[in-house]
Amino acid sequence: MARILITSALPYINGIKHLGNLAGSMLPADVFARFQRSRGNETLYICATDEHGTPAELAAAAAGQDVRTYCDEQHVLQHDIGRAFGLSWDWFGRSSNPPNHRLTQHFAEVLEKKGLIEERTDKMVYSVDDRRFLPDRYVEGTCPHCGYEKARGDQCDNCGALLDPIDLKNPYSVISGSTNIEVRDTRHLYLLQTKLEDRIRAWVDARADNWPGLTRGIAYKHLDEGLIDRGITRDLEWGIPVMKDGAPRPGFETKVFYVWFDAPIEYIGATEEWAEATGGDWKRWWREDAGADDVEYVQFMGKDNVAFHAVTFPGTIIGSEEPWKHVDRLKAFNWLNWYGGKFSTSSRRGVFMDAALELLPPDLWRWYLTANAPEGSDTAFTWEQFQSSVNRDLADVLGNFVNRIAKFNEARFEGLVPAGGEPGPLEEKLYADVSAQLIELTAQMDAIEMRKAAQAVRALWVLGNEYLQEAAPWTAIKTDRDRAAVVVRTGLNLAALYARVSAPFIPFAAEKITEAFGEPWPPTWPSMGAAVELSRLEPGRPVSAPEVLFRKVEDEQVVEWTERFGGTDQA
């Protein structure tokens, strides 16, 4: 039994996430976690809300709340919506909780003792009208690299360049919109990444073969451009206090650690939260001197997070020279866009997770977002493509097959798995085809190729429909009841098999099929031997037709939703 640690990028606390956030980290991590659990592997899926930094302060101010109250409410909201989507986190923590405070302060202390952190007088943007320094996302302006006019102070969302606020052209305050901006001196702590560059590159070199091309490309881009020493404190009130020798660091009483320094540490912190709540041992997942050396650690994230996870956070761990577990595989995704443009709350463009659940059951969204995962390039959501995927794949192929075979069995065999007859050439061919497809599906799941895995599971569903059409039990029953029994028994076993292999993608529908067929939940992943897997259901077992698994998306709904959420006319 392998041990698999899975983390997905921490969603910001500032509001409900849109479908692109779901598709690029949390959902594929969940699909992979469910797959690994079904194989019997000891699996721990950790996530948390990222609660520090500018986004939290701005969102709280906009809501008229203090930051703590705002974060308390938003954490519960994000947790509940994620659970409603079937996200099977083993723990959903909070970066503002005590374990992350202790760990972040620990890393800073160790790194400073190693000569990798130093105080510097820094020049930072100061808003005269707001009477405060403006770190990172409090400042927007024109990117000096690509000319994008709404680049943030820490990163350009258009070209991906990591920025310093003073690099921006035509900067303005996000708080007030004021352009009355000055650059003033302030003291901050810096992580000396330049001293770590060779060690970080060697670390990337040793792992890059296990990373997809998108991840490798981003990691090496930043290494080849040359790392810079990175400020790890900010002039903010909300965050992790900067300490020294157990007391507030002199001169840093009004400063906190930079959110991108503490947020990745929360993967460890959230695991400690999980251990405190469950009695587990977090160190055996994170400390190689406590057993974590045999853990495979897999991260999931959008491409905009790769630089911090492939370069900056590894530098923190490497620099500590402590036996922390490093990531083994880093699965990065491109962006899911909305009709070729960005999701936008203010412009009423795109579907966010809460609205999605008001429209349709979670499995429909899970299937579409996985089958169209933005792996090779950015992907554009369209209502028409969503409708086609749901209707064609789920309703017409899987739902239709399960309903047909179960209903026929109820009508002709009293709802019991029929006995009699022996498999023939058609079944032997089916066994070979199903075995080959199971091998393909398992390989793609192992490789974390989400689109290819979805294609493989759909191909399995198609095999069942083709088999049923050719074997035609409705014809055989008229002259050869034993032959019809073989076909129906095989079809019922196919449906049960489909529930097992589909559970990572569409767990709610899979559970309905499993329950109707009297199978255990959660399911186990099948072996590659189809002849065995398609004879699991013993004759005489009662089997019922589940309720309608998937209702089709109608044209009228597409028209209504396009008007409500925006579409091609607003791209």
N, C-alpha and C positions, 0 to 999 in steps of 0.2 A: 504494500500500500504506500503510494507516494504521499508527500505532504505538499500542498499547494497553497501559497499565500497570494491573495488577489487584492489589489487596491484599484479603485477608479478615482480619477481626478476629483478633488473636493469641490462640490458646487458652492459658489458664493452664496452668502446668506441673503443677499439683496434681492429677494423676490423669487417667485416661482420660475422654474427653468423652462425653456422652450424645447421643442422636439429635437433641435440640433444638439443641445447639451446632453439629452438622453441618448441620442444615437451615437455620440462620439466618445462616450466613456461608460456611464453607469449600465446601460442596457447590454452592450457586448460583454462587459465584465460579468453581468448576471448570467448570460447565456453560457459563458465559459465555466462559471462556478457551478451551475446546475449540472453541466456535463461532467465535470470532475467529481462531483458528489455521487452522481449516478454510477460512476465507475468504481466507487468504493474508496476513493482517495480522501484522505483527511484534508478538508478544504476550509479555509478561513477567508471570507470575503469582508473586507473592511472599507468603510467610507465614513465621511463626516462632513459637516458644514464648515466652510472656511469663513470665519467670523471676524477676522481682524482687518485692519487697513481702511483705506478710504471708502470703498464701496459700502461698508457697513455704516460708517458715520454719515455719509451722504443720504443713504436710504432711510436711516433712522430720522434724520433731520426732516426729510421730505414727508415722513409719516407723522411728524410731530411727537416722537417718542424719544426717551433716552435709549442709548445704544443697547444696553443690557436687556431692557424690556423688549425691544424690537427683535433682538437676536433670539431671545427665549421663544417668542411667538413664531418666528420664521423657521426655527429649527423643527418645531413640532409639525408645522405645515409641510415642510419639505419631506420630513420623515413619513408622514401619513400619505402624501401623494405618491412617494416612491413605493411604499408598500402596496398601494392600490394598483400600481403598474406591475406588481409581482416581483419587485427587486428584492432579492433574497439575501440582503446584507446579514452577516452574522453580527455585525455591530455598526451602528450609524452614530458616530460620536460628534464631538464639538471641539474645535480648535481653541475655544476659550476656556476649556476645562483644565483643572489643575495639572494632570499629567503632562499636557503639552507645555504648560508654563515651566514646569520643572525640567523637562527634557531640553527645551530651547535654551534656557539659562545654563544648563549643563554643557551643551555643545559649545555655546559661546565661551564659557570659562575654559574648557579644554582647548579649544582652538587658540585662544589668547595665550595660554601657557605654552603652546607649540610654536608661538611666534607668528601666527597666521591671522591675527586680528590686531589692528592698531587704530588709535584715535587720529582723526585728521580734521583739520579745518576745511570745511567744504563750502562751496558756493551753491546756494540753493535759491530757488525762486521764492520771492516774498511778495504777497499781495498787500499793497499799501491800504487799499480800501477794506480788505477783510481783516487786516492787522494780524496776519499769521503767515508762517511759511506754508508753502503749498507742495507737499510731497506727491510725487508720482501722479496718481489719477485725479488729483485736485487740479492738475494742469493739463490743458489740451492745446494743440497747435498744429502747425504744419510739419510733417516728417521731413527731416533733412536729407533722407535717402531717396524717397519715392515721391515726395510732394503731396502725400495724402493729407487733407486739411483737418482731419479730426483724429490725429494721432494722440494717444495718451502719453503721459509723462514717463511711463515705464516701458511701453512697447507700442509699436505700430501694428494695428490689426490688419493693415493692408499688405505690408511687405514682410512682417514678422520681425523686424529689427528690434533688438533690445535698446532702449533709449534711457537717457538721463533727462530730467525735465529741462535743464538749461540748454539741451541740444535743440529743443523745439524752436521753430521759427514762428513768429507772430503768436506768442503764447497768450493764453487768457485763463482766468480763474473759472473753474467749473462751479464754484460756489455762487459767485455773483455775476460772472461774465465779464468782470472788469479786466481791462488791458493795462491798468495802472500797476505794472509788474516791475519789480527790481530783483537784482541778484545780490544776496547778502551772505555774509559769512555765518556758518554755524558748525558746531562740532558734531561729528558722527563716527561710528565704528565702521571699519572696512574689513571685509574678508579678502585676504590677499590671494586672490585666485591666480595671479601671475606666478606665485611660488608653487602652485599646485598644478600648473598647466601640463607639465610632462607626465605627472602621475595620473591626471584625469585622462589624458590621451591614451596612455597605456591601458588604463581601465576600459575605455571605450573600445580600443582595438581588440581586447580579449573577449568582448561580448557582442560586437557589432554583427557578427555572422548570424546571431540568433534574433536580430532585430529586422523588421521590415524596412524596405528601402526608404520610406518616408522618414522613419526615425533616424536611420543612419545618416541620411542626407542633412537633416537639420543639425544633428550632433556635430558632424564634421565641418559643416558650414561655420558654426560658431568657434570651433577649435582652430580652423584654418584662418579665420579672420583675426584670431588672437584674443585670448581672454583678458579682461580688465579686472582690476580690483573692484569689488562690489560693495556699495554701502549697505549695511544690514540694520541700520536704525533709521527712524523717521520722527519728525516732529508731529506727533499725534497724541491724543489722550487715550484712545481705546486700543489696547493691545497688551503685549507681554512686557512688563517693566524690565528695564535694563539694570542688572544687578552686578555687584562686585563684592566678593567676600561676604555674601549673605546680606548685604545692605544695598540700598539704592546707589547706583554709581554716581559719584560727584559730577555735577554738570550735566547729567542725563536724567534728572528727575522729571522732566516734562517730555521725555522721549520714550519710544517703545521700539521693540524689534520690528523690522520690516516684515510685512506679511509673507513675502516670498522666502524669507529665511525660516519662519516658523511653520508655514502651512505644510510643507512636505514632512516635517518632523511629526506632524499630527497623525500620520499613518502609524507611527510607533505609539504615539499618545493614545490614539483611539483603540489600539490593541490592548494597551494597559487598562483603558476604561472597560473593555470587554472582559478582561481577566478579573477586574474588581467586581464586576456584576455577575459573572458566571462561575468564578472559582478556577478559571483557566490559568495557564502559565504563559504570559506574554513573552517572556524571555526565550522560550524554546522556539518562537517564531522569528525573533529579531536578533538574538545574540548567538553568534556562532560558538561561543564558549559554553552555551547552555543548550545546544542541540539544534540550532538553526542552520547548521552547515548542510543538512540534508533537505532543506526546504527549497522548493522552486518558487521564486517570487516573480509574479507577473503583474505589470502595471498597464492600465488602460487610460488613454487620454486623447484629447484633441491636439492637433499639430501645434497650436499656440502655446501649449504647456511643455512641449518636448525639451526646449533648451534648459529649462529649470530642472527637469527631471533627469536629463542625460548628461548635464554638465555641472550645474550649480549645486544641486543637492548631493550628487555623488562626491563633489569636492568637499562638502561639509563632513561627510562620513569618512572619506579618505584622510582628510586633514586631522580628524580626531585620533587616528591610529588605534581606534578601539574596534573590537570584533563584531561590528554591526553587520547585519545581513544586507547585501546589495541586491538590486533588481537583476534578474536574469533575462527576462524578456519584457520589452517595452513596446506595447502595441499602440501605435498612433493612428489617428483617423484624420482625414480631411474634414471639411465643413459640409454640413447639410444646410443648403441655402433655401430660400423661399422664392421660387420662380426665378432663380438666378440672382436674386438680391438678398439682403440680410434680413433676418428676423428683426422685428422692431416693435417694442411695446408702445412707444409713444406714437408711432405711425399706424398702429392697429394692423400690423402685417405679421402673419404667421400664427401658428397654433402653439399655445403653451400647455404644459402638462395637465393643469386643472381643467382647462377648456376641452382638451382632447378626451378626457374621461367623461365629460358631460355629453359628448357627441356619440361615442362608440365604446364598446368593451376594450379593455387593454390589449387583448391578444391581437386584435386587428392592427393596432399601432406597432406592437412588438414585431409582428411578422413583417410588415412593410419596412420598418426601419432597419431590420436585420437583413432582409433580402435585398435591400438597396443601400446597404451600409457604404458610407463615403470612404472607401479604402484606397482605391487607385487614384482618385481625384475628387474634387468637390462634386457633390450631388445636389441637384435641384429638386425640391419637393414640388409636386403638382397634384391637384385633386384628381385629375384624370388618371394619372399613373397610380395613385393610391387606390382609386376605385377599381382599376383593372387588376391590380395585384390581389386585393382582397377578394374580389368576385371570382377571378380565374383560379387562383391558387387555393384559397381557403374554402370558399363555398362550393365551387364546381368540382374541384379535385378531391380534397380531403373530406369535407363535410358530406358531399354527395356519396362518396364511397362508403363511409361509415354508416350513413343512414340507409343506403340501399341494402347492404348485406345484413344489417341488424333487423331491418323491417322484414326482409324476405325470410330470415330465420324465424322470426316471430310468427309469420303467417304459415309457414310450411313445416316447421319443426318445433312448434310450441315454445319457442324462446329458449330451447336447450341446445347446447353444442351437439350436433348430430353425430352419431356413431355410424360405422359401416363404410365399406369401400376401401380401396387402396389408392394412394397417389399414382398418377400415370405420367406419361411423357410431358404433358403440359405443366404439371407440378414440378417435375424435375428441372425443366427449363426455368420456371419461376424461382426455384431454390438457387440456381446458379446466378440468375440476374440479381436477386435480392442480396445474396452474399457479396457479389461484386460491388453493389451500391452501398452496402453497409461498410465495406472496407474503405470506399471512397469518402463516405460521410465521416467516418471516424478519423481518417487522415486529415480532412479539412478542419474538423473541430480541434484536433491536436495542434494543427498549424495556426489556429486562430484566424482562419480565412472565412469570415462571416458570410460573405455573399456566396462563396462557393459551397459552404456548408448548407446554406438555405437551398441552393440549387440541388444539392445532393439529396436532401430530405424530400424536396418536392418530387424529384425523380422516383423516389421510393413510392410516394403516393400514386404517381402515374402508373407505375408497374401494377399496382393493385387494380386500378380501373381497367387497364388493358387486359389483365388476366380475367377479370370478371366478365368483361365483354366477350372474350373469346370462349371462355368456359360455359357461359350462358346457363346457369343453374335453373333459371325459369323455363328453359326448354328441356333440360335433362330430367327435371322432376316428373315430366309427363310419361317418361318411358323407363327411366333408370334412377330409382330413388337413391341407391347407393352412390352412384356417380354424383348426383346432386349433393349428397351429404359430404362427399370429399371436397367439392368446390366450396360449399358454404363453410365447412369447418376450416378450410384454408383461408377463406376470406375473413372469417372472424379472427383468426390468428393474425392475419395481416393488420386488421384494425387495432388489435391489442399491441402489436409491434409498433404501429404508427404512433400510438400514444406515448410509448417509451422513448422513441427517437425524437418526437416533436416536443416533449416536455421542456427542454431548455428554451425553445423558441416561444411556444404558446402554452404555458403551464396550466392556464385555467381550462381550456378546452381539453387538454390532455388528461387532466384530472377527471373531467366529466366522463370521458371514454373509459378511463381506468375503473372508475366507480361502477359504470354500467356493465363492465365486463368482469367484475369481481376480482380485479388484479390489485396488488399492493401499491400503496402510495407512500412516499415517493418511489418512482420506478428505478429499476436498475438498467444500466446500459446493456444492450444485447451483445451476445457473442457474434462472431462473423459467420457462424454456421446456420444458414437459413433453414435447413431441414429440421434442425432441433428447435429453433426459435418459432417456427410455424407449426409446431405440434405441442405447444405449452398448454393450451386450453383443453382440459380433459373432457371427453364426451359426457354429456349429462349435466354439465355446468350450466346454470341459468344465466342467460345474457339478455339484457334489455337494450332497446334502442335509446340512446341518450336524447335529451331535448335538442332542438335545432342548434347546431354548434355555431354556425356563422350565418347571419342575415346579410344579404347583398346590400351594397351601397347603391342607392338609386340615383338616377340623373337629377331628379328634383333636389335631392340633398346636396349634390355637388354644386348646383346653381346657388342654393341658399348659402352654403358655406363659403363659396367664392365671394359672394356679396358681403358676408359678415367679416371674413378674415383677410380679405384682399387676395389678389391673384395676378394674372398677367397684366391687367390694366394698371397695377401699382408697382410692377417690378422695376 
